[in-house]
Amino acid sequence: MLFVVKNSWALLLGMLLLMLGNGLQGTLLGIRGAIEGMSPQIMSWVMTGYFVGFLFGSQLAPNMIRRVGHVRVFAALGSLVSACLILYAAWANPYFWFLLRVIVGFCFSGIYVVAESWLNDSSTNETRGQTLSAYLIVQMMGIVLAQGVLNFADPSGYTLFIVISVVVSLSFAPILLSVSPAPQFQTSKRMTLIELWHISPLGVVGQFFLGAVFAALFGMASVYGTERGLSVKDISLFVAAIYFGGMILQYPIGWISDRMDRRFLIFIVCIIGMFFSFTANLSNNFNWLLIVAFMIGGVSNPLYSLYIAYTNDYLEHEDMASASGGLIFLTGVGAIFGPIIVGWLLGTYGADSYFHFIGGLLTIMAGYALYRMTQTSSIAVEDTSAYAPVTPASTPIAIEFAQEYAIEMALEEEEGAIE
């Protein structure tokens, strides 16, 4: 790991700052929207804008890179993001904010594609797994640290929006000044959803509903906090606990997934998340809320990698990358609907409905995993693919990066078995 950090520290530092800025803007907008008198329903549409932009950005960014190259795309999208982050405070209008969120989501998707391409190109077969782990840790750390920055200034002013813009602008310097020549850019053609359904119905259904869970957790958490009457400090701790749980529990769950039937593990993980979701409102104690946030975030993040790993179990190595593109698309579609439904529930039934929504989705996912266990037999553990940790913020490049690592691990195991 130290070798990876030494050789890729500039890229990782840039990504840390990028995630810090991106993590702060989502939480800040949820709080600022309440200050400006925007209802949860209105804020749900505002928050959805990011996921709309991110979904289309992940599809269109590769073509942009092929036309004009990594550096130009990175610089252009970066300057656009920096400008948009300042403009949030200039006019507190929901339609304007929605447009800015779409642009920011689109740009961040393209920025991640470029940064992840460079990161992938800088790694070798020997360092790929450690590089992937370092990237995951940096992503989570950036978002967790962002919640602390939220307490440095008044959310009703301009200061925090300026801080976000400056942090994002600074993130480009270490990346652009240190990267090697731009790598050759290639992505796999996405597998059709019909083909995916025939290969892995559980992966298709799970990723769609998981997208809605992610959008509720990572897009509407601060809106929930304002509806519940939490202070800015408490909201920052609540959101940080969600991401911290995802960072801490990713590896233990991944280790277990390589040693048992992944469908049963998906079922167990969903049940755990369901339990904490439906018990979240039983106590008004803030410490209990933090435990709930930690556990739900802790099981939701690994589920993303679990569904991809489970789908890979039924694929040939050469088909894994194309299948992952379809799974990412399904997650993005689910994420678009998540905030809208949560916003309606918050406005109609109050803050308690937030965790009921998440618990309901996890119940559906658990039930479907249990159903699939009755339809097909399990694959022998020794024949399954390796678990590779990724996050919902990852683009197809990072997923293919993880797929390469999983394939390399599988080939090493096959060679060891032959010997």
Secondary structure, DSSP 8 states (H G I E B T S, - for coil): -HHHHHHHHHHHHHHHHHHHHHHHHHHHHHHHHHHTT--HHHHHHHHHHHHHHHHHHHHHHHHHHHHH-HHHHHHHHHHHHHHHHHHHHH---HHHHHHHHHHHHHHHHHHHHHHHHHHHHH--TTTHHHHHHHHHHHHHHHHHHHHHHGGGS-TTSSHHHHHHHHHHHHHHHHHHHH--S-----------HHHHHHH-HHHHHHHHHHHHHHHHHHHSHHHHHHHHT--HHHHHHHHHHHHHHHHHHHHHHHHHHTTS-HHHHHHHHHHHHHHHHHTGGG---HHHHHHHHHHHHHHHHHHHHHHHHHHHTTS-GGGHHHHHHHHHHHHHHHHHHHHHHHHHHHHHH-TTHHHHHHHHHHHHHHHHHHHHHHHS----GGGS-------TT--HHHHHHHHHHHHHHHHHHHHHHH-
